[in-house]
Amino acid sequence: MDRTELADFLRRRREQLQPGTVGLPPGARRRTPGLRRDEVALLAGMSTDYYTRLEQARGPRPSVQVLAALARALRLTDSERDHLYHLSGHQAPARGGDSHVGPGILHVLSKLDDTPALVISDLGEVLVQNRMHTLLAGDYTQRRGLDRCIPWRWFTEPGSRAIFPPEDWEALSHKHVADLRAVSARRAGDADVTELVARLRAASPEFERLWHEHEVGTGTGHIKRMIHPEVGVLELICEPLLTPSATRHVLIYYPAPGTDTQDKLDLLRVIGTQSMTGS
């Protein structure tokens, strides 16, 4: 680990980012260019003290999980992300199966202020949510490990299904398994795929039953009904957009035609704004 170079790289990348780029208010009379240390720490889900010690070249060697969070918070490109890992004494993740989300995609998500959107891995791990998706489905940023993986929670935590009508559960179960079946064939032998499938088969009889049916997902858009406690049932079309590596998907949710879902999304956005301002 090269603490001096790592500290310099973190500081310079922080100073190059503007608050508006990462969805933060500009504030008044900033003393330093770019973001403040506490803002980077907030975006990366770590303490300000921990991040400060990294910038002062006196912190411990960060884990790969911490590095992934910092790469997203600082909007690093793939090459910059790899450099961050190398300075920290870690091997950079292989391109194609990693969880890094580039600055272009993060910028697009931050501009979708009236449309729920998120980025997930091909295994269903939630990598990034925009504000509207957080209001709609809850905040995944505090979850760790397999708890960030939608199929894992679907089959092992019954409460995770509460935001969907019970009559839709069977079809959604089939879709989760079919999509994972397609990924397991495309990435046969990859450790993360093998582990997730093995743990799901051991933990969930429902998953095991559906796995044996050998259905394969199509990855196309579909209508998804979701229940929000304050605005009711929303009928949304979920449109997946592949990134160039095909291992990360941008999911855009937009109202199904002929429904009142747009009105409910508008109301949800207002409710969220009121909650953030404390009124």
C-alpha positions as CSV (number, residue, x, y, z in Angstrom):
1,M,0.0,0.0,0.0
2,D,1.4,3.4,-1.0
3,R,-0.3,5.6,1.6
4,T,1.3,8.9,0.3
5,E,0.2,8.4,-3.3
6,L,-3.2,7.1,-2.2
7,A,-3.8,10.2,0.0
8,D,-2.7,12.5,-2.9
9,F,-5.0,10.7,-5.4
10,L,-8.0,10.9,-3.1
11,R,-7.5,14.6,-2.3
12,R,-7.1,15.6,-5.9
13,R,-10.1,13.7,-7.1
14,R,-12.2,15.1,-4.3
15,E,-11.2,18.6,-5.2
16,Q,-12.2,18.1,-8.8
17,L,-15.8,17.1,-8.0
18,Q,-18.4,19.8,-7.7
19,P,-21.4,19.3,-5.3
20,G,-23.9,19.5,-8.1
21,T,-22.2,16.7,-10.0
22,V,-23.0,14.3,-7.1
23,G,-26.5,15.6,-6.3
24,L,-25.5,17.8,-3.3
25,P,-26.5,21.4,-2.8
26,P,-23.7,23.9,-3.5
27,G,-23.8,25.6,-0.2
28,A,-22.3,29.0,0.6
29,R,-18.8,30.2,1.1
30,R,-16.9,26.9,0.6
31,R,-13.4,27.1,1.9
32,T,-12.0,24.4,-0.3
33,P,-12.5,23.6,-4.0
34,G,-14.7,20.6,-4.9
35,L,-16.3,18.4,-2.2
36,R,-15.5,18.5,1.5
37,R,-14.2,15.4,3.2
38,D,-17.4,14.8,5.1
39,E,-19.4,14.9,1.9
40,V,-17.2,12.2,0.3
41,A,-17.5,10.1,3.5
42,L,-21.3,10.5,3.4
43,L,-21.4,9.4,-0.3
44,A,-19.2,6.4,0.4
45,G,-21.1,5.4,3.6
46,M,-18.1,5.7,6.0
47,S,-17.1,7.9,8.9
48,T,-15.5,11.3,8.2
49,D,-12.7,10.4,10.6
50,Y,-11.9,7.2,8.6
51,Y,-11.8,9.0,5.3
52,T,-9.8,11.9,6.7
53,R,-7.1,9.5,7.9
54,L,-6.9,8.0,4.4
55,E,-6.3,11.5,3.0
56,Q,-3.7,12.2,5.6
57,A,-1.8,9.0,4.7
58,R,-2.3,7.6,8.2
59,G,-5.2,5.3,7.7
60,P,-5.4,1.5,7.7
61,R,-5.3,-0.4,4.4
62,P,-8.9,-0.1,3.0
63,S,-10.8,-3.2,2.1
64,V,-12.0,-3.8,-1.4
65,Q,-15.6,-3.0,-0.2
66,V,-14.4,0.4,1.0
67,L,-12.5,1.0,-2.3
68,A,-15.6,0.2,-4.4
69,A,-17.6,2.7,-2.3
70,L,-14.9,5.4,-2.7
71,A,-14.7,4.8,-6.5
72,R,-18.5,5.4,-6.8
73,A,-18.5,8.4,-4.5
74,L,-15.6,10.0,-6.4
75,R,-17.1,9.2,-9.8
76,L,-13.9,7.4,-10.9
77,T,-13.5,6.1,-14.4
78,D,-12.6,2.4,-14.8
79,S,-8.9,3.3,-15.2
80,E,-9.0,5.6,-12.1
81,R,-10.8,2.8,-10.2
82,D,-8.0,0.3,-11.1
83,H,-5.4,2.9,-10.0
84,L,-7.1,3.3,-6.6
85,Y,-7.0,-0.4,-6.0
86,H,-3.3,-0.6,-7.0
87,L,-2.3,2.2,-4.7
88,S,-4.1,0.4,-1.8
89,G,-2.2,-2.8,-2.5
90,H,-5.2,-4.7,-4.0
91,Q,-5.6,-6.3,-7.3
92,A,-8.1,-4.4,-9.4
93,P,-11.3,-6.4,-10.1
94,A,-11.6,-8.0,-13.5
95,R,-13.5,-5.8,-16.0
96,G,-16.9,-7.2,-16.7
97,G,-17.8,-8.9,-13.5
98,D,-17.2,-6.1,-11.0
99,S,-19.6,-3.7,-9.4
100,H,-18.1,-0.4,-10.4
101,V,-20.5,2.2,-11.9
102,G,-18.9,4.8,-14.1
103,P,-19.4,8.6,-13.8
104,G,-21.5,8.8,-17.0
105,I,-24.2,6.5,-15.6
106,L,-24.1,8.2,-12.2
107,H,-24.6,11.5,-13.9
108,V,-27.6,10.3,-15.9
109,L,-29.2,8.8,-12.7
110,S,-28.7,12.1,-10.8
111,K,-30.7,13.9,-13.6
112,L,-33.7,11.7,-13.4
113,D,-35.4,13.6,-10.7
114,D,-39.0,12.4,-11.5
115,T,-38.2,8.8,-12.6
116,P,-37.2,5.9,-10.4
117,A,-34.0,4.3,-11.6
118,L,-31.2,2.2,-10.3
119,V,-28.1,0.2,-11.3
120,I,-27.9,-3.4,-10.5
121,S,-25.4,-6.1,-11.2
122,D,-26.3,-9.1,-13.3
123,L,-26.8,-11.0,-10.1
124,G,-29.3,-8.5,-8.8
125,E,-27.0,-6.6,-6.4
126,V,-28.2,-3.0,-6.0
127,L,-25.2,-0.8,-6.8
128,V,-26.7,2.7,-7.1
129,Q,-30.2,4.1,-6.6
130,N,-31.4,7.6,-7.6
131,R,-33.6,9.5,-5.1
132,M,-36.9,8.5,-6.7
133,H,-36.1,4.8,-6.5
134,T,-35.1,5.2,-2.9
135,L,-38.5,6.9,-2.1
136,L,-40.3,4.1,-4.0
137,A,-38.5,1.0,-2.8
138,G,-36.4,1.9,0.2
139,D,-32.7,2.6,0.7
140,Y,-30.3,-0.2,-0.1
141,T,-27.1,1.8,0.6
142,Q,-26.9,0.6,4.2
143,R,-27.1,-3.0,3.3
144,R,-24.1,-5.2,3.1
145,G,-23.1,-8.5,1.4
146,L,-25.9,-10.6,0.1
147,D,-28.5,-8.3,1.7
148,R,-27.9,-5.9,-1.3
149,C,-28.9,-8.7,-3.7
150,I,-32.6,-8.6,-4.6
151,P,-33.0,-12.3,-5.4
152,W,-31.3,-13.3,-2.1
153,R,-33.7,-11.1,-0.1
154,W,-36.7,-12.2,-2.2
155,F,-36.2,-15.9,-1.3
156,T,-34.8,-15.6,2.2
157,E,-36.6,-12.6,3.7
158,P,-40.4,-12.8,3.3
159,G,-40.8,-9.2,4.4
160,S,-39.0,-8.0,1.3
161,R,-42.1,-9.0,-0.8
162,A,-44.4,-6.6,1.0
163,I,-44.0,-3.9,-1.6
164,F,-45.5,-6.1,-4.3
165,P,-49.1,-7.4,-4.5
166,P,-49.2,-11.1,-3.2
167,E,-50.9,-12.2,-6.5
168,D,-47.7,-11.2,-8.3
169,W,-45.3,-13.1,-6.1
170,E,-45.3,-16.3,-8.1
171,A,-44.5,-14.6,-11.4
172,L,-41.8,-12.5,-9.8
173,S,-40.2,-15.6,-8.3
174,H,-40.1,-17.2,-11.7
175,K,-38.5,-14.1,-13.2
176,H,-35.8,-13.9,-10.5
177,V,-34.8,-17.6,-11.0
178,A,-35.0,-17.4,-14.8
179,D,-32.8,-14.3,-15.0
180,L,-30.2,-15.9,-12.6
181,R,-30.3,-19.1,-14.7
182,A,-29.3,-17.2,-17.8
183,V,-26.5,-15.4,-16.0
184,S,-25.2,-18.7,-14.5
185,A,-24.8,-20.1,-18.1
186,R,-23.2,-17.0,-19.5
187,R,-20.7,-16.8,-16.6
188,A,-20.3,-20.5,-15.9
189,G,-17.7,-21.2,-13.3
190,D,-17.5,-17.6,-11.9
191,A,-17.2,-17.8,-8.1
192,D,-19.8,-15.1,-7.3
193,V,-22.4,-16.8,-9.5
194,T,-21.7,-20.3,-8.1
195,E,-21.8,-19.1,-4.5
196,L,-25.1,-17.2,-4.9
197,V,-26.9,-20.1,-6.6
198,A,-25.6,-22.6,-4.1
199,R,-26.7,-20.6,-1.1
200,L,-30.1,-19.9,-2.6
201,R,-30.6,-23.6,-3.3
202,A,-29.7,-24.5,0.2
203,A,-31.7,-21.7,1.9
204,S,-35.0,-21.7,-0.1
205,P,-37.1,-24.7,-1.1
206,E,-39.0,-22.4,-3.5
207,F,-35.8,-21.4,-5.3
208,E,-34.7,-25.0,-5.5
209,R,-38.0,-26.0,-7.0
210,L,-38.0,-23.3,-9.6
211,W,-34.3,-23.8,-10.4
212,H,-35.1,-27.4,-11.5
213,E,-37.7,-26.0,-14.0
214,H,-34.8,-24.5,-16.0
215,E,-36.6,-21.4,-17.2
216,V,-34.3,-18.8,-18.8
217,G,-34.9,-15.1,-18.5
218,T,-35.3,-12.8,-21.5
219,G,-34.1,-9.5,-19.9
220,T,-36.8,-7.5,-21.6
221,G,-39.0,-4.8,-20.1
222,H,-42.0,-5.8,-18.1
223,I,-44.8,-4.3,-16.1
224,K,-44.2,-4.3,-12.4
225,R,-46.8,-3.4,-9.7
226,M,-45.4,-1.9,-6.5
227,I,-47.1,-0.8,-3.3
228,H,-46.1,2.4,-1.5
229,P,-47.7,3.0,1.9
230,E,-48.6,6.6,1.1
231,V,-49.5,6.7,-2.5
232,G,-50.9,3.1,-3.1
233,V,-50.3,0.8,-6.0
234,L,-48.1,2.0,-8.9
235,E,-48.0,0.2,-12.3
236,L,-44.6,0.7,-13.7
237,I,-42.8,-0.5,-16.8
238,C,-39.3,-1.7,-15.9
239,E,-37.0,-1.1,-18.8
240,P,-33.5,-2.6,-18.5
241,L,-30.6,-0.9,-20.3
242,L,-27.3,-2.8,-20.6
243,T,-24.0,-1.1,-19.9
244,P,-21.2,-2.0,-22.4
245,S,-19.9,-4.9,-20.1
246,A,-23.4,-6.4,-19.9
247,T,-22.8,-7.2,-16.3
248,R,-24.5,-4.0,-15.0
249,H,-28.0,-3.0,-15.8
250,V,-29.6,0.4,-15.6
251,L,-33.3,-0.1,-14.7
252,I,-35.7,2.7,-15.6
253,Y,-39.2,2.7,-14.2
254,Y,-41.8,4.7,-16.0
255,P,-45.6,4.8,-15.7
256,A,-47.7,2.2,-17.6
257,P,-50.0,4.0,-20.1
258,G,-53.6,4.4,-19.1
259,T,-52.9,4.4,-15.3
260,D,-52.7,7.1,-12.6
261,T,-49.1,6.1,-11.8
262,Q,-47.6,9.4,-13.1
263,D,-49.8,11.3,-10.6
264,K,-48.7,9.0,-7.8
265,L,-45.0,9.5,-8.7
266,D,-45.5,13.2,-8.7
267,L,-47.0,13.0,-5.3
268,L,-44.2,10.7,-4.1
269,R,-41.7,13.2,-5.2
270,V,-43.4,16.0,-3.2
271,I,-43.7,13.8,-0.1
272,G,-40.0,13.0,-0.3
273,T,-39.1,16.7,-0.6
274,Q,-41.2,17.5,2.4
275,S,-39.6,14.7,4.4
276,M,-36.1,16.0,3.5
277,T,-36.9,19.5,4.6
278,G,-38.4,18.3,7.9
279,S,-41.9,19.8,7.2
